[in-house]
């Protein structure tokens, strides 16, 4: 974000077109690119054990590049002072903003703990924007007008407003990302049917906040990346095979990233499969690729979507088995079939009741752990439209 502010200022100064400014402008840009290269090589896309220690190893390189940038910045300043009257005021103001940003960049890398904090805060805000596809974080509310917050066990509470992100222990959460399990949102089959097209046309434009907003949540792209990281061994093999049996085939991912449905000796494009096959097939692919593991979080909005009632029962059974084996499964559903299966299942196997927490929306003021009471209330709400119509039709 800081380097982007500097680059914006350089572009404004570059529009003046004076030859004596080309060298310092170019040198500053090269310095910023060098800093970007150092950071990209030091911090790969996957989480590393200790970002603070890693940043310390490249701190001297970063500070050396910043010192070079400062030297060329002073040259630029002298050139601006010789500008013709009438344009110098605007250019001087632009330079002052560049100089201030360079100073911020220097202070950031002089104190590596501060750099980790700022970087973590910025990345977290960008992730919130990208996943919720909202350029204005104040649109994301909790109950009433309260700010959005995330409560992280053992770390603290993150509170997000439009202009601030508050967390008492920034370093702890961003230094120990490996302690937090991966989370997947099994998105609408429509996104996956359009996977290749969405990846190829992903917008490069940036909002004023720096987030790329194109209507497709970032977690869709994150999951697509996770599926490419294939593991030779994966847990939940039994569930994986049962899912394949249920849909009569399997979803495969080619080296080029294309999805296909393989059924016996036939292979058809994923875009031509039914939504039900897509739902269950993508769950199987998550397991096959080793993306899901014990401790992972799996979020599914209405897993019953486009599923025959018989398949809804099978999907519910698969999800409960994943929960039994250590995956944190969170679903929202309007399916009486799934709820009734769950009700019958926990009566037949009372020990599995401990795997289930049931709530309704809008939620009550306090969490109700009485599953039977909540189930009765939810069933009444879901069946009322049909029962009202049934009585009316008599």
N, C-alpha and C positions, 0 to 999 in steps of 0.2 A: 504494500500500500504506500509506503514512504517513497520507494523508488518510482512508483507510478506518478506520484505528485511531482517528483523531480523531472521525470520525462515530460510531463505536461508543460512544465515551465520551459524546458529546453525547446520544445516545439514552438512555443510562442516567441522565444528569442530567435529561433532559427528563421522565422518568417521575415526578419529584418533584412536578410540577404547580404550582410556585409562579410566580405571574405576573411577579415581578420578574426571573425568569430567562429569560423568553421572548425579550426583546430581545437580550441577548448571544448566546443560543443561535442565534437566527435570523440575527444579523449574522455570526457565525462561519461558519455554513453558507453564507451568501451569499458570503463571502470565499473559502471552499473551492471553490464553484462557479465563481467568477470566475477563480481560478487554473486550474481545469480547462479553462475556455473559452480562456484565453490560450494554454495548452499545446496544445490541440487545433487552434487556428488557426495556431499557429506550426509544428506538426509534423503535416502531413497523413499519411494512412495509407500513402502510397508513400514509399520512401526518398528522402531529400534529400542534397544534396552534402556539407554540413558542419553537423551538428547542433550542434556546439560554438559556432560563430559565430552560428547562429540563436538559440540559447538566450541568448547574450550580448545580443542585440537586445531581448529581452523581460525581461531580468533585473530592470531597475528597476521595471517594472510588477508583477512577481511579489513583489519585496521590499516595495513599497508596500502590496500586499494583505496580506502577512504582518504588517506593522506594524499595520494596522487590526485584524487578528485578535488580535494580542497585546493591544491596548488593550481590546477586548471580553472577552478572556480574563481580564484583571485584574478587570474588573467582575464577571465570573462568580465569580472567586475570593472577592471581598468578600462576595457574596451567600451563598456556601457557608459562610463563617465565621459567618454569623448563623443558621445552621440549628439546629434543635432538637437537643439532645444525644440520642444514640442513632442518629441517621442521619448525623450530620456526619462520623464517622470513615470510613464507606464512601464518601460523596460526596467527601471530601477526597482519598482515595486515588484515586478515579476522576479527579478534576481533575488530580492530580499526573501521572497517565499522559497526560492530554490535553496538559498543559503541556510534558511531556517530548517528545511527538510534534511539537508546534508548534516546539520548539527544534530538533529534528532537521530539520524542514522548512526552517526558516530557515537552518541550516548548509548544507543541501543546495543551496539556490539562491544562497547567498552564494558558494559555490565551485562554479562551473558545471561544471568538469571532474569534480568529485565527483558532481554530479547526473547527468552522462552515464554515469559508471561505474555508479552505483547503479541507474539506470533500465535500462541495458543488462543488468546482472546479473539484475535482477528479470524483465525481459521474456524473457531467455534461459531462465531457470528455468521460467517459465510456458509457454513454447513447448515445452520438453522434456516437461513434465507433460501439456500438451494433445495433443501429437502421439503420445506413448506412452500417454495416458490412464491415468496412474498418479499418485496423490496422494502417494505416497512414493517419492522418487527413489532411496532405498537399495535399492529392488527392481530397479533397473536396474544390472546388473552387467556387467563385462567378463569376461575369463577368470578363472574361479575366483571369488574374493571381491574382485577388484580393482574400483575405482570405474569408472563409465562415463566415457569420455573421447573427445574429438573432436580430431583432429590437423588443424590448418588450415595449409596451406602458406603460408609467408611471414609467419605471424602467431604461431603457437605452439600450445600444447596446452591445451584446456579440460577440466578435471576436475570432475565433478559428484558430490557426495555429498548426503546428505539435508539437511544444514544449510549447506553451503557450495558456492560455485562459484568455482573457482580459475582465474585466467588472468593471466599476467604482463603482458599488454598489452591491458587492457580497452578503452582509448580507441581504440587502433589498429583493432581489429576492429569496434567499434560506430560509429566515425567513418567507416569506409570500407565500409559495407555494399554500396554500389554496385559495389565491386570484385568481389563474390562473385556468381556466376551464380545464376539461379533454379533451384530444384529442384522436380520434380513426381513424386508417387507416384501412378501410374495405379491407382487403388483398385478394389476389387471392383465389378463391374457392379451388384451389389445396391444399393450406396450411391447410384449414379447413377440407378437406376430409382426410388429413393425420394427423389430430390433435393429436390423441392418440399416434400414432407412433412417431411423432416429440417430444412430451412431454416425452415419455419414453426413447428416445435415445439422449435427449439433452446432448450435450458434456459437460464434466466437465473440459476439458483441457482449459488452459489459454494461451493467446498469451503473448509475452514479456511485453505488455502494461497492462496486467491484464484483458483484455476484452475477453469474451467468444465469439468466432467467429465460427459459424457453418453453415453459409450461410442462416440462417433463421433470419430475423430481430427481434429485441427484442420486438417491438411493437406488434407483433403477440402474443407472450407469455403474454405481459401485458394485451392485450384485453381478452385473455383466462381467466386470473385471474379476470378481471373486470366482466366478465359474470357470475362468480360464486357468486358474491355479489348481490344476488337477493333482490329486494325491493318489498314490498307488493303493494305499489302504484307506478305508473309510469305515466309520462305525455305522450301525443301523442297517447292516446288510439284509436282514430279514425283511424289514419294512421296505427297503429298496426293491427287492425282488417281488414282494407282494403288490407294490404299486405298478410294476411292469405287467404283472399278471392281470391286474384289474383293468388296465387300459388296452391290453392286448398288444403291447409293443413298448418302445422306449423313445425318449427324446435324446438325440445326440447333438453334440456341439463340435463342429469341424474346426480344424486349425485356423481357418479363416474367420471363425466366429459365427458361422451360419448354423441355424437350428434346423433340424429335420426330425420327422417322426418315422422311425423304422419299425415296420410291421412285417414279420417273417422275412420274405425276400424283397419286399417293396420298401421304397423310401419316398416320402412325399414332403414337400416344403412345410415348415411349421405353420406358415400363414394359412394353409388349407385345412388344418386340423380343427376339430370342434373345440369350443372353449372348455368343455369338461376334460378332454384329453390334455389340453394345455395346462389346466390347473394342476391336475395330478401328475402329469409328466414333468412339470417344472419342479415340483416338490421332490420327485425321484431324482432329477438331475442335480439338485442341491445336495442331496445325500451322496450320490455317486461321485461327485467332484470333491467330496470331503469338506465342503464349505460349512455344513452343519456339523456341530460336534457337541459333546456334553457341555452345558453351560451357555451355549448360544441362545439367542433370542430369535424367535420366528413370529412375525406379525402377519396375520392374514385377515383382510377385510372381506367378510362374507364368503367363506370357503365353499358354501353351497351354490354359489353363482354358476348357473348353466349346468348344474349337475342333476342327473336323474336322482330321485329319492333313494334308490338303492345305492348309488354311488355316494350320496351324502352320508349314508351310514358307514360306508367303507372309509371315506375321508375322515370322519369323526374318529373311527377306530385307529386309523393311522396316526392321527395327531395325538390321541391319548397315549398311544404306545411310545411316540417320541418323547412325550412328557415323562412317561415312566422311566425312560432311559436317560433323562437328564437335560432335555431341551426345554427351555422356557417358551411355551407356546401361548400366544395371546391372539384371540380371535374376537371379532364382532359378528354376530349372526342374527338373522330374523327367521331362521329355519326351525319350525316345530319338529321336523324330522330329527335334526341333530340334537335338539334339546331333549326330545323324548328318548332318543337312544342313550343319551348321557344319564338321564334319570333312571332308566331301566338298568343300565350297566352298573351304576354305583349301588343299586339295590342287590344285584347279583354278586357283585364283588365289593363289599363295603370298604375294604382296605384302600381301594382306588379313590375313595372320597377325598383322601388327603391330597390327591394330585389336582384337585379342582377347586377353583374359586369362581363364584358366579356373581355378577353384578348387573345392574340394569341402568339404562340412561333415559332421562337424566338421573344421576345418582342421588341416593338419599344423603342427608347431611352427614351421616356416619356410616361406615362400612358395616354391612350386615353379613355375618359369617354363617347365618342359618341358611344353608343351601336349599332346604326344602321350602322355606318361606319365600325366598327369592324366586325359586323355580315356579312356585304356584302363582306369584304375582306376574312374572314374565309370561307364562303360558296364558293367563287370563287376558293380558294385554294383546298378545298376538292372535288369539282365537276370537276375540270379541268382534272384529269386523265380519268374520264369516258367520258366527253365531247370530249376529244381528240380522244379516241378510237371510240366513236360513229361516229364522222366525218370521221375518217379514214376508217370505215367499210362501209360508204355509197358508 
